[in-house]
Every structure is written in structure tokens, then in C-alpha cells.
Amino acid sequence: GGVADSVADAPLETLASVFFEPVWLFHRGAEPRQLTDLAGRRVAVGGNGSGTAKLAATLLQDNGIDGNSATLVEIGGAEAAAQLAAGEIDAAFFVSGFQSPLIMELLATPGVQVMHFDRAAAYAQRYRFISTVTLREGAVDLASNTPPRDTVMAAPVANVVAREDLHPALVVLLMQALLETHRDGGIFEAPGAFPSTGFADYPVNAEARRFLEKGPPFLQRFLPFWVANFVDRMVVLLIPLATLLLPLLRIVPPVYQWRMRSRVNRIYREVAQLEAARHARQIETKEAIAELERLDERASAITLPPSFMSELHALRFHLDRVRSALRTGGAG
């Protein structure tokens, strides 16, 4: 927290704030009650370009401390801890969670103490990204009473950020991991306080906000991630496909009926042609009757669904009537 303005134009979004990262100012010798007391001392302010260096520079400048009033050494991490333990520097800034092994080591180092920020609340009022946290007396080690008193510190919040084009399915997966990891809280965080969007430096990702407000997607509450994600993808594909298929489905029944009836109508057309030829005396009665017999055999071989059987029976009835008419010499 507090370093977003250094990359303000980056296409980034906040997924969630996850835990407090206090500003630990470890020192040797006389305890500084305020950062102004660091004047004249050798102070490690974090590696060049690091988030610790940026935050330390901001806090020191607010207190009128610069390279002219103190010796500011651009080292951090294990190197700064080693020099502080050896007495080569007088103080060192660290921005880290309580669970850091380096912080635990420094809290147990003889002759090294962590500064109590008398004006931590003032920093919290000046900067939206800063909160105040309290490390209670004896919270680290009750047997040695470490720390020896309640220690208040200014604390930014660690944020997980991602590119704007991160796939929504991966956002949900990351949010599930963040929830499982951080929902129980820690020494500074109450259970359920994190992950949250309360300390976001960048715009909050829409999918992450939806997850924190409503929980995981419905399917992912009951199915493995890959199954739920597959179903979600299929739904996205099927909706436009269904939109295209719906008009087509409307014409299927008429087409189906036409196909079934065409089997009967084809024979009707041949009967009509046969009757026309008989009336024109282009075919003898005996030949016409034989042709009707063949058409009747074809009709008996037609297979239709039950709903169309009445039309087939009507066809055979009409064939029989035409045959009878021809045999009796009628006009039919």
C-alpha cells in the first residue's frame, strides 16, 4: 500500500487487500519517540526502488529528515538486519507482515528494539493507505516479555493486484485462494476482516468485488473448478447458438409433415396422371388396372408414423375405388 502512484498509469486492478504490513523501525541505542529523533543517525531505508524505500522516504520527508540531517543507507532486508545487529547502522526500516522470519529474528536480537510510533494516528489521518496496529506487550514471547510494552505502529495494507486483462475465471480462482488463506486473520487482523476492498490503491476488479460480496459462483460451490468453468463456458456458447437455432426449430415440424405426406402425395400424383391418360384413351383399361395394382403394392410398403396412417389408409381406399370404377367401366 502507498506505492501505487509510482505506476499510476499501469493497466492494473486490485483483487483484494489481504493483511497489514506494519512499518517496523528497529533501532539501537536511545529510543526515538518520533521520526525527527533520527537526525544525526545512520538509517537503512530499504533497497533502491523498493516499496520500503518509497514509504520510508515519504515518512522521513514529512518529518524533515533527509540526507543532510541523517545518513540514509539504501539497503534493506537481511543485509540491513545484519548491519543493525552488528552495530554498523543505528536504525532500519522494514515493511513486512508479522509472520516474517526476519522480523521475528530482529525482535529477539539483544540490543535491538522496535520503535513505538507516538504519532501513528496522525500518519493514518494524513494517508488513506495507512492504518494503526498495536503489537501487545509479550505478544511475541511471554517468557521474555517481548515486546516489553504495547507498541503502536503505522501500517499500510498488502494488496494483490493484477492486469486488467486477467481472465475472470482466474480471478475467481485467485479469490478463493485468498479467502482460504486470509479469512482467519492474524495477530493484527480480525477474523473475516480480509480479504477486502477497503484499502484498494487501484480500481477494484469487478469479478473480485462480486466474489467478495456474493461468494463464489453458484456452480463452483458444488462442483470442482474445472467442471464449473467448463459449464460456464458452454453456457456462454450455447446462448447465441440457441438464438440462432430457435427460428430453425420453428420450421422443423412443417418440414417434417411435408416429408411424411410427400410419400403419399407422390402416389396421388401418379394416380392423377393415370386417370388423365385413361380419359384421353392413351392407355387401355387393363393396363391402367395393372398400374393401379403396382401403385397399391407401393402404398402398402410405405412406412409412416401413427399420426399419418390415416392418410395412407385414405390413399389405399381411393386406389381401390379407382380400380373398381375401371373394372365396371365407370368414368372414374
KEKE-3310 file (N, C-alpha, C; in steps of 0.2 Angstrom, whole numbers, plus 5000, padded with zeros to 4 digits):
npx = (5004:5002:5011:5006:5005:5017:5017:5006:4999:4998:4990:4982:4972:4965:4963:4961:4963:4974:4982:4989:5004:5015:5025:5040:5052:5067:5079:5095:5102:5097:5080:5070:5057:5050:5050:5058:5068:5078:5088:5104:5108:5113:5104:5095:5086:5079:5081:5086:5073:5064:5048:5048:5058:5052:5041:5048:5055:5044:5039:5050:5053:5041:5044:5055:5067:5082:5095:5104:5102:5103:5111:5107:5105:5104:5099:5092:5081:5089:5102:5101:5097:5107:5118:5112:5111:5125:5129:5133:5124:5112:5098:5084:5072:5059:5046:5034:5024:5019:5022:5034:5050:5062:5058:5054:5067:5074:5066:5070:5083:5097:5099:5092:5078:5061:5053:5041:5027:5023:5015:5007:4993:4992:4999:4990:4979:4984:4987:4978:4980:4986:4985:4983:4991:4993:5006:5005:5011:5022:5017:5025:5034:5030:5037:5050:5044:5042:5036:5042:5032:5016:5016:5014:5011:5012:5004:5003:4993:4994:4991:4984:4986:4982:4984:4973:4968:4967:4960:4943:4939:4951:4953:4942:4947:4959:4954:4947:4958:4964:4954:4953:4966:4967:4956:4955:4962:4975:4988:4987:4975:4958:4947:4939:4941:4949:4951:4948:4940:4943:4955:4960:4972:4971:4958:4945:4944:4930:4925:4931:4926:4913:4914:4918:4907:4896:4900:4908:4904:4889:4889:4902:4902:4898:4904:4919:4932:4936:4926:4915:4919:4920:4906:4901:4908:4902:4888:4889:4893:4882:4870:4870:4870:4858:4849:4851:4846:4833:4823:4825:4821:4807:4803:4805:4794:4784:4791:4794:4781:4778:4787:4783:4770:4773:4776:4764:4758:4765:4761:4748:4749:4753:4742:4733:4739:4738:4724:4721:4727:4720:4707:4710:4712:4724:4729:4725:4711:4714:4728:4729:4723:4732:4743:4738:4737:4751:4754:4746:4753:4765:4760:4756:4769:4774:4780:4774:4773:4762:4753:4751:4745:4732:4731:4738:4729:4718:4723:4725:4712:4706:4713:4708:4694:4696:4701:4690:4681:4686:4686:4672:4669:4666:4666:4676)
npy = (4994:5011:5014:5015:5026:5027:5019:5024:5024:5012:4997:4991:4982:4981:4966:4962:4967:4961:4959:4967:4977:4982:4997:4994:5000:4997:4999:5004:5009:5025:5027:5032:5043:5049:5051:5062:5061:5054:5061:5064:5051:5034:5027:5014:5013:5004:4995:5002:5008:5000:4996:4998:5008:5019:5022:5024:5036:5045:5046:5050:5063:5070:5072:5081:5075:5071:5067:5076:5079:5066:5050:5042:5025:5015:5001:4985:4972:4957:4961:4974:4970:4963:4972:4981:4973:4971:4983:4992:5001:5013:5012:5005:5003:4992:4985:4974:4959:4952:4939:4937:4929:4937:4948:4942:4937:4949:4955:4947:4949:4954:4970:4977:4986:4989:5003:5013:5021:5036:5045:5038:5038:5050:5049:5040:5048:5057:5049:5039:5026:5021:5013:5010:4999:4988:4980:4970:4970:4957:4949:4943:4934:4928:4923:4930:4942:4950:4961:4973:4981:4988:4992:5003:5005:5012:5006:5001:4992:4976:4973:4963:4964:4964:4962:4971:4963:4950:4934:4932:4919:4915:4925:4922:4910:4914:4923:4913:4907:4917:4920:4908:4908:4920:4923:4919:4928:4937:4941:4955:4956:4955:4940:4937:4950:4951:4944:4960:4975:4987:4994:4998:5002:5003:5003:4992:4976:4970:4957:4952:4960:4956:4943:4944:4951:4942:4929:4913:4909:4901:4887:4883:4881:4869:4860:4854:4866:4865:4859:4867:4878:4874:4871:4884:4890:4883:4887:4901:4899:4892:4900:4911:4902:4895:4906:4907:4895:4894:4900:4891:4879:4881:4879:4866:4856:4859:4855:4842:4837:4839:4831:4818:4817:4819:4806:4800:4808:4808:4796:4799:4809:4801:4793:4802:4806:4794:4793:4804:4800:4789:4794:4801:4791:4786:4775:4758:4750:4738:4739:4750:4746:4736:4745:4752:4742:4740:4752:4751:4741:4748:4757:4750:4746:4758:4766:4774:4786:4784:4795:4799:4788:4788:4795:4787:4776:4782:4784:4771:4767:4776:4771:4759:4762:4768:4757:4749:4756:4757:4743:4741:4748:4762:4780:4784)
npz = (5000:4996:4986:4974:4966:4960:4949:4942:4929:4925:4918:4929:4941:4957:4966:4980:4997:5009:5021:5035:5034:5044:5047:5052:5063:5068:5080:5088:5104:5111:5112:5098:5099:5090:5072:5069:5078:5072:5067:5063:5064:5058:5046:5039:5024:5016:5000:4985:4975:4980:4988:5002:5003:4996:5004:5017:5013:5011:5024:5031:5025:5028:5041:5040:5038:5029:5018:5022:5035:5041:5040:5027:5022:5008:5009:5013:5020:5023:5023:5029:5042:5047:5047:5057:5068:5070:5074:5064:5058:5064:5064:5056:5043:5040:5030:5033:5035:5051:5052:5046:5045:5047:5054:5066:5070:5072:5082:5093:5094:5104:5111:5101:5097:5094:5087:5095:5088:5092:5085:5077:5073:5068:5056:5050:5048:5039:5027:5017:5014:5026:5041:5059:5070:5084:5093:5106:5123:5126:5116:5107:5114:5128:5139:5139:5139:5126:5115:5127:5130:5125:5108:5096:5079:5062:5048:5032:5020:5013:4996:4983:4966:4949:4931:4920:4910:4915:4915:4919:4925:4931:4940:4949:4954:4960:4970:4978:4984:4991:5000:5007:5013:5020:5028:5041:5048:5058:5069:5069:5062:5062:5062:5047:5042:5031:5015:5008:5001:5006:5006:4994:4981:4968:4955:4959:4954:4944:4945:4956:4966:4965:4969:4983:4988:4985:4986:4980:4962:4958:4953:4956:4970:4972:4963:4956:4951:4937:4931:4934:4927:4914:4912:4913:4902:4892:4893:4889:4876:4871:4872:4862:4851:4853:4851:4837:4833:4837:4828:4817:4823:4823:4810:4808:4812:4802:4790:4793:4793:4779:4773:4777:4772:4758:4754:4752:4744:4732:4726:4724:4714:4704:4702:4698:4685:4679:4678:4670:4658:4655:4652:4641:4633:4631:4636:4639:4648:4654:4656:4664:4676:4680:4682:4693:4702:4705:4710:4722:4729:4731:4740:4750:4755:4761:4775:4789:4802:4816:4817:4804:4798:4794:4782:4774:4774:4768:4755:4750:4750:4740:4729:4728:4725:4712:4705:4706:4699:4686:4682:4682:4671:4674:4674:4683)
capx = (5000:5005:5016:5003:5006:5023:5015:4998:4996:4999:4983:4981:4966:4965:4959:4959:4968:4975:4984:4993:5011:5017:5032:5044:5058:5071:5085:5099:5103:5092:5074:5067:5050:5047:5055:5063:5074:5083:5093:5111:5109:5114:5097:5094:5079:5077:5084:5084:5067:5059:5042:5051:5062:5047:5037:5052:5056:5039:5038:5055:5052:5036:5047:5061:5074:5084:5102:5108:5101:5104:5115:5102:5109:5100:5100:5086:5081:5093:5108:5100:5096:5114:5122:5109:5113:5132:5130:5135:5119:5108:5091:5082:5065:5056:5039:5033:5019:5021:5024:5041:5056:5067:5055:5055:5074:5075:5063:5074:5090:5099:5101:5088:5071:5056:5050:5034:5025:5018:5010:5004:4986:4992:5000:4984:4974:4987:4987:4972:4983:4990:4981:4987:4991:4996:5009:5004:5016:5023:5013:5029:5036:5028:5043:5055:5040:5044:5040:5041:5026:5012:5020:5009:5015:5009:5004:5000:4990:4996:4986:4985:4984:4983:4982:4966:4965:4967:4954:4938:4940:4957:4951:4938:4952:4963:4950:4946:4964:4965:4949:4956:4972:4967:4950:4955:4965:4981:4989:4984:4969:4952:4944:4934:4942:4952:4952:4943:4942:4943:4962:4962:4975:4969:4951:4944:4941:4923:4924:4934:4921:4907:4916:4918:4900:4891:4903:4909:4899:4884:4892:4908:4900:4896:4907:4926:4933:4937:4919:4911:4922:4918:4899:4900:4910:4897:4883:4891:4892:4875:4865:4870:4868:4851:4846:4851:4843:4826:4819:4826:4817:4800:4801:4806:4788:4781:4795:4793:4774:4778:4791:4779:4764:4775:4777:4758:4756:4768:4757:4742:4750:4754:4735:4730:4742:4735:4717:4721:4729:4714:4702:4712:4712:4731:4731:4720:4709:4718:4735:4728:4721:4738:4747:4735:4739:4758:4754:4744:4758:4770:4757:4757:4776:4776:4781:4773:4772:4755:4749:4750:4742:4725:4732:4739:4723:4714:4726:4723:4704:4705:4716:4703:4689:4698:4701:4683:4677:4689:4683:4665:4668:4664:4670:4682)
capy = (5000:5018:5014:5014:5032:5026:5016:5026:5023:5004:4994:4986:4982:4977:4960:4962:4969:4954:4959:4973:4976:4987:5000:4992:5004:4994:5004:5003:5015:5028:5025:5038:5043:5052:5051:5068:5059:5050:5066:5063:5044:5031:5024:5010:5015:5000:4995:5007:5006:4996:4999:5001:5014:5024:5023:5027:5042:5049:5047:5055:5069:5073:5074:5085:5071:5070:5065:5081:5078:5059:5046:5037:5020:5012:4994:4983:4965:4953:4965:4979:4967:4961:4978:4983:4968:4972:4990:4996:5006:5014:5011:5002:5002:4986:4985:4967:4956:4950:4932:4937:4926:4942:4952:4938:4937:4956:4956:4943:4951:4958:4977:4980:4987:4991:5010:5014:5027:5040:5049:5033:5040:5056:5046:5037:5053:5060:5045:5034:5019:5019:5011:5009:4992:4988:4974:4970:4968:4950:4945:4938:4929:4929:4921:4935:4948:4953:4967:4974:4986:4989:4995:5006:5006:5014:5000:5000:4985:4972:4972:4959:4967:4960:4966:4972:4958:4944:4931:4931:4913:4915:4930:4918:4905:4918:4925:4908:4905:4922:4919:4902:4909:4926:4924:4918:4934:4936:4945:4962:4956:4951:4935:4939:4957:4951:4949:4965:4980:4993:4998:4997:5008:5004:5001:4985:4971:4969:4950:4951:4963:4952:4937:4946:4952:4937:4922:4910:4907:4895:4880:4882:4880:4862:4857:4856:4872:4864:4857:4873:4883:4871:4873:4892:4892:4880:4892:4907:4897:4890:4906:4913:4896:4894:4911:4905:4888:4894:4901:4885:4874:4883:4877:4859:4852:4859:4852:4835:4835:4839:4825:4812:4817:4818:4799:4798:4813:4806:4791:4803:4812:4796:4791:4808:4806:4788:4794:4808:4796:4784:4798:4803:4785:4784:4768:4753:4749:4733:4742:4755:4742:4733:4750:4753:4736:4741:4758:4749:4737:4753:4761:4745:4746:4764:4766:4781:4787:4783:4801:4800:4782:4789:4797:4781:4772:4785:4783:4764:4767:4779:4767:4753:4765:4769:4751:4746:4760:4754:4736:4741:4753:4768:4786:4785)
capz = (5000:4996:4981:4968:4962:4956:4942:4941:4923:4923:4917:4934:4945:4964:4968:4987:5002:5012:5028:5037:5034:5048:5046:5058:5063:5073:5082:5093:5107:5113:5108:5095:5100:5084:5067:5070:5083:5069:5064:5065:5065:5052:5045:5032:5022:5010:4994:4980:4971:4984:4992:5009:5002:4994:5010:5022:5011:5012:5031:5034:5022:5032:5047:5039:5038:5023:5018:5025:5043:5044:5035:5024:5018:5004:5010:5016:5021:5028:5024:5034:5048:5049:5049:5063:5073:5071:5076:5059:5057:5071:5064:5049:5041:5037:5029:5032:5040:5057:5051:5043:5050:5048:5059:5072:5072:5075:5089:5098:5094:5110:5110:5096:5099:5088:5089:5096:5084:5096:5081:5071:5071:5063:5049:5047:5045:5033:5022:5017:5014:5032:5047:5065:5073:5090:5095:5113:5127:5127:5111:5103:5118:5135:5144:5139:5138:5120:5116:5134:5131:5119:5103:5091:5073:5056:5044:5026:5019:5007:4991:4977:4960:4943:4925:4918:4905:4918:4914:4925:4929:4935:4946:4954:4957:4965:4976:4983:4987:4995:5005:5011:5016:5025:5031:5048:5052:5061:5075:5068:5058:5065:5058:5042:5040:5025:5010:5007:4996:5009:5006:4987:4978:4961:4954:4961:4948:4945:4947:4963:4970:4965:4974:4990:4990:4985:4987:4973:4958:4961:4951:4960:4977:4972:4958:4955:4947:4930:4929:4934:4922:4908:4911:4912:4895:4887:4893:4885:4869:4869:4872:4855:4847:4854:4847:4830:4832:4838:4822:4813:4826:4822:4804:4808:4811:4795:4785:4794:4790:4772:4771:4778:4767:4751:4752:4750:4738:4726:4723:4722:4708:4698:4700:4694:4679:4676:4676:4664:4652:4653:4649:4634:4629:4629:4639:4639:4654:4658:4658:4669:4682:4682:4685:4700:4707:4707:4715:4728:4732:4733:4745:4756:4758:4764:4782:4791:4809:4818:4816:4797:4795:4791:4776:4770:4773:4763:4749:4748:4749:4734:4724:4727:4722:4705:4702:4705:4693:4679:4681:4680:4666:4676:4672:4687)
cpx = (5004:5010:5013:5004:5013:5022:5007:4995:4996:4992:4982:4975:4968:4961:4957:4965:4968:4977:4988:5000:5014:5024:5036:5051:5062:5077:5089:5100:5097:5086:5071:5060:5046:5052:5060:5069:5079:5088:5099:5113:5110:5107:5097:5087:5076:5081:5082:5079:5062:5053:5044:5054:5057:5044:5041:5054:5051:5038:5044:5055:5047:5039:5054:5067:5075:5091:5106:5108:5103:5108:5110:5105:5103:5101:5093:5086:5086:5100:5107:5100:5103:5118:5119:5111:5121:5134:5133:5131:5115:5101:5089:5075:5064:5049:5037:5027:5023:5024:5031:5046:5061:5064:5056:5062:5076:5072:5066:5081:5092:5101:5097:5081:5067:5053:5043:5032:5020:5013:5007:4997:4987:4994:4994:4979:4977:4986:4982:4975:4986:4984:4986:4986:4995:4999:5009:5010:5016:5020:5018:5032:5034:5033:5048:5051:5043:5038:5038:5036:5022:5016:5015:5013:5010:5009:5000:4997:4992:4990:4988:4982:4986:4982:4975:4963:4966:4960:4949:4938:4946:4956:4947:4943:4956:4960:4948:4952:4965:4960:4951:4962:4972:4961:4950:4959:4972:4982:4987:4977:4964:4950:4939:4935:4945:4950:4946:4945:4943:4950:4964:4966:4973:4961:4950:4941:4934:4921:4926:4929:4915:4908:4915:4911:4895:4894:4905:4903:4895:4887:4898:4907:4899:4900:4915:4927:4933:4930:4915:4913:4920:4910:4898:4902:4904:4890:4884:4891:4885:4870:4865:4868:4861:4847:4846:4846:4835:4822:4819:4821:4809:4798:4802:4799:4784:4785:4794:4786:4775:4782:4787:4773:4767:4776:4770:4756:4759:4764:4750:4743:4751:4747:4732:4732:4739:4728:4716:4722:4723:4708:4704:4713:4719:4733:4724:4718:4713:4725:4734:4726:4728:4743:4744:4737:4746:4758:4751:4749:4764:4767:4757:4764:4778:4775:4780:4772:4764:4751:4748:4747:4736:4726:4734:4733:4718:4716:4724:4716:4703:4708:4711:4697:4690:4698:4694:4679:4680:4686:4676:4663:4666:4668:4676:4688)
cpy = (5006:5019:5015:5020:5032:5023:5017:5024:5016:5002:4989:4987:4979:4971:4960:4964:4963:4954:4965:4972:4982:4990:4998:4996:5001:4999:5001:5009:5018:5028:5032:5038:5046:5051:5057:5066:5056:5055:5064:5055:5041:5026:5020:5011:5010:5000:5000:5005:5002:5000:5002:5008:5020:5026:5027:5034:5047:5051:5052:5062:5073:5076:5078:5081:5069:5068:5070:5081:5071:5056:5041:5032:5016:5004:4992:4975:4962:4957:4970:4976:4965:4967:4981:4979:4969:4979:4994:5002:5007:5012:5008:5001:4996:4987:4978:4965:4953:4943:4931:4934:4932:4946:4948:4938:4944:4957:4952:4945:4956:4965:4980:4980:4989:4998:5010:5021:5031:5044:5044:5036:5046:5054:5043:5042:5057:5056:5039:5027:5016:5018:5011:5002:4993:4981:4974:4967:4960:4946:4941:4933:4931:4928:4927:4942:4953:4954:4968:4979:4986:4994:4997:5007:5008:5008:5001:4993:4982:4971:4967:4962:4963:4965:4966:4966:4951:4941:4930:4925:4912:4920:4926:4913:4908:4920:4919:4906:4911:4922:4913:4904:4915:4927:4923:4923:4932:4940:4952:4962:4952:4946:4938:4946:4957:4944:4954:4970:4987:4997:4998:5003:5009:5002:4994:4981:4969:4962:4948:4954:4959:4946:4939:4948:4947:4930:4920:4909:4901:4888:4879:4880:4872:4857:4859:4862:4871:4862:4863:4878:4881:4873:4880:4893:4889:4885:4898:4905:4895:4895:4909:4908:4895:4900:4910:4899:4889:4895:4895:4880:4875:4880:4869:4855:4853:4855:4844:4833:4834:4833:4819:4812:4817:4811:4797:4802:4811:4801:4794:4806:4807:4793:4796:4807:4800:4789:4799:4804:4791:4788:4800:4797:4783:4778:4764:4752:4743:4735:4746:4752:4739:4739:4752:4748:4738:4747:4756:4745:4742:4756:4756:4745:4752:4763:4773:4781:4786:4789:4802:4793:4783:4791:4792:4777:4775:4784:4776:4764:4770:4775:4761:4756:4766:4763:4748:4750:4758:4748:4736:4745:4760:4774:4787:4782)
cpz = (5000:4991:4974:4963:4958:4949:4941:4935:4920:4922:4923:4938:4952:4964:4975:4991:5006:5019:5029:5037:5038:5046:5053:5058:5069:5074:5087:5097:5110:5109:5105:5096:5094:5078:5067:5074:5079:5066:5067:5065:5058:5051:5038:5030:5017:5004:4989:4975:4974:4987:4998:5008:5000:5000:5016:5020:5012:5019:5034:5031:5026:5039:5047:5039:5031:5023:5021:5033:5046:5038:5033:5020:5014:5004:5013:5017:5025:5029:5029:5041:5051:5051:5056:5069:5075:5073:5071:5057:5064:5070:5057:5049:5038:5036:5028:5037:5046:5056:5048:5047:5051:5054:5066:5075:5075:5082:5094:5098:5100:5108:5104:5098:5093:5091:5090:5093:5089:5092:5075:5069:5067:5056:5046:5044:5039:5026:5022:5017:5021:5037:5053:5068:5079:5092:5103:5116:5128:5122:5107:5107:5125:5140:5145:5139:5132:5116:5124:5135:5125:5114:5097:5085:5067:5052:5038:5025:5013:5002:4985:4971:4954:4937:4923:4914:4909:4917:4920:4929:4933:4941:4951:4958:4962:4971:4981:4987:4992:5001:5010:5016:5022:5029:5039:5052:5054:5067:5075:5065:5061:5060:5053:5040:5033:5022:5010:5002:4999:5009:4999:4984:4971:4961:4956:4955:4950:4947:4954:4968:4971:4970:4981:4992:4990:4985:4980:4969:4960:4959:4955:4967:4977:4967:4958:4950:4940:4927:4928:4928:4915:4906:4909:4905:4890:4887:4889:4878:4867:4869:4865:4850:4847:4851:4840:4828:4833:4832:4817:4816:4824:4815:4803:4808:4805:4790:4786:4792:4782:4769:4772:4773:4760:4749:4749:4744:4732:4722:4720:4715:4702:4697:4696:4686:4675:4674:4670:4658:4650:4650:4642:4630:4627:4632:4640:4647:4658:4660:4664:4676:4684:4685:4692:4705:4709:4712:4722:4732:4735:4740:4751:4759:4761:4772:4785:4799:4810:4816:4809:4794:4792:4784:4771:4769:4768:4756:4746:4746:4742:4728:4723:4723:4714:4702:4700:4699:4686:4678:4679:4674:4667:4673:4676:4685)
residu = (GLY:GLY:VAL:ALA:ASP:SER:VAL:ALA:ASP:ALA:PRO:LEU:GLU:THR:LEU:ALA:SER:VAL:PHE:PHE:GLU:PRO:VAL:TRP:LEU:PHE:HIS:ARG:GLY:ALA:GLU:PRO:ARG:GLN:LEU:THR:ASP:LEU:ALA:GLY:ARG:ARG:VAL:ALA:VAL:GLY:GLY:ASN:GLY:SER:GLY:THR:ALA:LYS:LEU:ALA:ALA:THR:LEU:LEU:GLN:ASP:ASN:GLY:ILE:ASP:GLY:ASN:SER:ALA:THR:LEU:VAL:GLU:ILE:GLY:GLY:ALA:GLU:ALA:ALA:ALA:GLN:LEU:ALA:ALA:GLY:GLU:ILE:ASP:ALA:ALA:PHE:PHE:VAL:SER:GLY:PHE:GLN:SER:PRO:LEU:ILE:MET:GLU:LEU:LEU:ALA:THR:PRO:GLY:VAL:GLN:VAL:MET:HIS:PHE:ASP:ARG:ALA:ALA:ALA:TYR:ALA:GLN:ARG:TYR:ARG:PHE:ILE:SER:THR:VAL:THR:LEU:ARG:GLU:GLY:ALA:VAL:ASP:LEU:ALA:SER:ASN:THR:PRO:PRO:ARG:ASP:THR:VAL:MET:ALA:ALA:PRO:VAL:ALA:ASN:VAL:VAL:ALA:ARG:GLU:ASP:LEU:HIS:PRO:ALA:LEU:VAL:VAL:LEU:LEU:MET:GLN:ALA:LEU:LEU:GLU:THR:HIS:ARG:ASP:GLY:GLY:ILE:PHE:GLU:ALA:PRO:GLY:ALA:PHE:PRO:SER:THR:GLY:PHE:ALA:ASP:TYR:PRO:VAL:ASN:ALA:GLU:ALA:ARG:ARG:PHE:LEU:GLU:LYS:GLY:PRO:PRO:PHE:LEU:GLN:ARG:PHE:LEU:PRO:PHE:TRP:VAL:ALA:ASN:PHE:VAL:ASP:ARG:MET:VAL:VAL:LEU:LEU:ILE:PRO:LEU:ALA:THR:LEU:LEU:LEU:PRO:LEU:LEU:ARG:ILE:VAL:PRO:PRO:VAL:TYR:GLN:TRP:ARG:MET:ARG:SER:ARG:VAL:ASN:ARG:ILE:TYR:ARG:GLU:VAL:ALA:GLN:LEU:GLU:ALA:ALA:ARG:HIS:ALA:ARG:GLN:ILE:GLU:THR:LYS:GLU:ALA:ILE:ALA:GLU:LEU:GLU:ARG:LEU:ASP:GLU:ARG:ALA:SER:ALA:ILE:THR:LEU:PRO:PRO:SER:PHE:MET:SER:GLU:LEU:HIS:ALA:LEU:ARG:PHE:HIS:LEU:ASP:ARG:VAL:ARG:SER:ALA:LEU:ARG:THR:GLY:GLY:ALA:GLY)
# end
